[in-house]
Amino acid sequence: MESTARWLLGAAMMFALLSVPPGLHAENFPAHPIRFLLGNAPGSVLDVATRQLASRLEVQTGQHVIVENRPSAGGIIALETLKNSPADGYTLTTVSMPQMSISPSIFAHLPFDPSKDFAPVGILFRGPQVLVVNAEIPAATLKEFVALAAARPGGLRFSSPANGSPSHVLMEEVRFRTGASLQHIPYKGPSANLAVASGEVDALLEGISQMLPLVRAGKVRPLAVSGDHRVDAMPEVPTFAELGIPDIDAVWVGVIAPRNTPPAIIEYLNAQLSRAIQFPELRATYEQVGRIIAPGSPQEMAATIEAEIPRWRAMVKHAGITPN
């Protein structure tokens, strides 16, 4: 009986090995170019960050790393393509918090389930957002801005690059938590930045990398940053938490693969991406624009998405957010 059991176990293991398609063993990976599908336009923040990562991955892996842009609302086209791609580690997508944690509450019929149809590779960095006001607004602090909004009910306006963008949803949370009376004006992409710089709107909550040039030019005034810590790029600006409003989060960016990608390949990719983002020159480039390097495990990324989806569902419902 014992010998029979050993034979059956050996046969099962051999069958499992033979059933794995060629090229899926981690020791042979990668054997040809890796492709990043990106749901953002060329030149966007996520596009530039992905291309910088891709350059480092090429050095580390010895393979070409191709970035293919397939922009669409919520990155849906790229994510649907990823879902239907072979689970072999050669097709990946760089994603951010809104695509994985907010989109399920905004789009009624997504062609994928962010928490079930993908294999998280890991969160790589977090991008704090900064609340700025036009330089002519008579408010030097968040407290003064909230008081000004209370004195002008519905009279102050904030822009965002799109309904459901992190800029919009996080600002809705700030509005909810402070009771500020603000009107949302959605724009298309970078036009939201120009709107606050010109005074067409009064405020904007956006990534530090986008706002730094406007702050330095004196066009806008920073009031608070999201995340757990002040950022080196704006050390004088307090966090929302310091001002009594905890849990206004930085926007995370990570990488996912198709569901059922072999765990050994996921671990390899996680290690290579974590190594790439901590390369001194790349790390310095990211930190200069306020990003916080925070590589994590696939399991941590999965847990983050699971925890965030119900949280943002409640905020989307409260604010009545719908796609543009």
LINDA-V533166 format. One record per pair of residues at least 24 apart in sequence whose C-alpha atoms are under 6 Angstrom apart, sorted by the first residue. I is the first residue (numbers start at 1). GAP is how many residues later the second one is. Records with the same first field share a line. If there is no record, write none. Layout:
I=GAP / GAP
This chain:
24=64
26=238 / 239
33=30 / 31 / 32
34=31 / 56
35=30 / 31 / 32 / 55 / 56
36=31 / 55 / 56 / 57
37=31 / 41 / 56
38=30 / 31 / 32 / 40 / 55
39=31 / 32 / 33 / 36 / 39
40=31
41=30
56=220
74=25
82=176
83=175
87=171 / 173 / 174
88=173
92=164 / 165
93=162 / 163
94=160 / 161
95=158 / 159 / 160
96=156 / 157
97=154 / 155
98=68
101=204 / 207 / 208
102=210
105=208
106=216
117=142
118=139 / 140 / 141
119=137 / 138 / 139 / 140
120=136 / 178
121=134 / 135 / 145 / 149 / 177
122=132 / 133 / 174 / 175 / 176 / 179
123=130 / 131 / 172 / 173 / 178
124=129 / 130 / 170 / 171
125=127 / 128 / 167 / 168 / 169
126=124 / 125 / 126 / 165 / 166
127=123 / 124 / 164
128=98 / 99 / 122
129=77 / 78 / 79 / 96 / 97
130=75 / 76 / 78 / 94 / 95
131=73 / 74 / 91 / 92 / 93
132=71 / 72 / 88 / 89 / 90 / 91
133=69 / 70 / 87 / 88
134=62 / 63 / 65 / 68 / 86
135=84 / 85 / 86
141=82
142=81
146=34
149=31 / 32
150=31
153=28
154=27 / 28 / 29
156=26
157=25 / 26 / 27 / 44 / 45
158=26 / 27 / 43 / 44 / 45 / 46
159=25 / 26 / 27 / 33 / 45
160=26 / 27 / 32
161=26 / 27 / 28 / 31
162=24 / 25 / 26
163=160 / 161
167=38 / 39
208=82
209=80
226=24
231=59
233=57
